[in-house]
Amino acid sequence: MLHVSYEARTDLPPGRFVQINEDHGSVEILLDQNAPLADVVRQFNIEIDGMVRSGRWFQWWDDDEIVSCNTPGKPLRIEFLLEKREHLGVAFEERKGDLKALVDPAIDVVRFAAVMNPLTAQHLSGGRWFQLYGGEIHDVAPEPMSQV
């Protein structure tokens, strides 16, 4: 089972706005709750890009194509943008190889983390995303993980 969680914290190392801890079927995203949202989003884009480029993340597109960071012409990318699309929250726009999160610049980091938890769970429930970690495939399906 794949689980992604966000948490606003006060104990990240100085100057570290985001810390991503990835493991088998789980991603824990820690955010500096005292930092300006713009700084957190800027650093988060760098961190999430590194995670996606690790080759462990995939998007299942239209039931017939698996998109990865190595897909020619449309490599997998996740980007967070400060753009008000939804009042006091975040909205996702997804296309083949591309997931954009439009973050209301008026919210703070605590609100961002709180909004991202249910939004990410809902988005993952669509079954498009999976992680290949340590030879095991993790997605949101309740059945046991597959091994490759």
N, C-alpha and C positions, 0 to 999 in steps of 0.2 A: 504494500500500500504506500502511496506517495503522499507525503505531508510537507507543506511549506508553512512556516510560521514567522511572523514579524513581531518584534518586541522593542519598544522604546526603553532605553536604559541610560543610567547615569555613570556606569562604571567602565565604559570603553577606554582604552589607552588614550592619553592626550593626543589630539590631532587626528584621531581615527574616528571618522563619522559613521562608518559602516563596517560591520564584520559579518561575513557569510561563513557559516559552518555547514558543510555538506557531508552527508554520509549516505549509507544504504537507505534509499527511500525517504530521506528527510533533508530538508534545508531549513536551517535556522538563520534568520536575518536579524541581526542586532543593529539598532539605530541609536545614535547619540541624541537623546531627547532634548538636550540643551543647545544643540547646534541649530543654525538657521536651516530651514527646509531646503533652500537652494543649494547649500553646501552638501547636505545629505544626499539629495537627488543627484548632484554632480558626481559625488564619490560612488554612489550606488550604481550609476551607469557604468563606471569603470569596473567595479567588482562583478556586476552581473554579466558584463561582456566577457570577462575572464572565465566565469563559470560556464557560460554558453559555449565559448571557444574550446573548452576542455574536451569536447567530443563526447560528453556523457548525456547530452540533452537532445531530444528529438520532438518534432511536431508531426503528428499523423494528419495528412491533409487529404481531404475528399476521399477517404477510404481506399486510396490507391497509391499514395506517395508518402514516403517518410523524408522529412526535411531535417537536415543537420547543419552544423557550421561549415560543412564541406560540400554542400549542395551547390553545383555550378549555377551561376546566374542569380540565385536567390538564397544565399546562405542564411541560416537561422540567426535572428537578431531580436533582442529585447531592449526596449528603450523607454525610459521614463522622461516625460516632458512636463514642465510647469506650464499648464494651460488649463484654464477653467472650462470644463465641459459639463461638470456636474457640481451642484452646490455642495460645498463642504465635503468633497470626496474625491474619488478617483474613478475614471471610466477606462475600460479597455477597448482597444480597436485591434482586431486580429485579421491578418491576411496571411497568405502562404509565405512562410519564412519570416514573418514580421509580427511582433506583438508590441504595441505601443500602450503605455499607461499614461493617461492624461491626468495630471495631478493638479488640483485646485491650489494655486499659490497662496491662498488665504489661510490654509490650514497649517497647523504646526506638526511637528514630528510625531507627537503622541497620537494625534488624530489620524495621521497618515498610517501609522502602524495598526491602529484599531480598525480602520477602514479596509486595509489590505488583507487582513486575516479572512474575513468572510468572503470578500470579493475574489481572492485567490482560490479559496476552497470551491466556490461556485464555478469559477472558470475552469479549474482542473477537473471538475465533475463532468465536463463535456467530453472527456476522454481523448483529447487531442495531444496531450503532452505526456512524455515518459522519460525516465532516466535509466541509463545503462550504467550501473555502478558495480564494480567488482564481478563482472560477468553475469549480473542479475538485472532483469528488467523490472522497473518499478513504475506503476501507474496507479490510478485511483480504483481499479477493479478490486473487489473484495476477495477474489480467489488468490491463492498463493502465487508468489512471484515466479516468473519464468527464468530459466537459466540459459545462457548462450555460451 
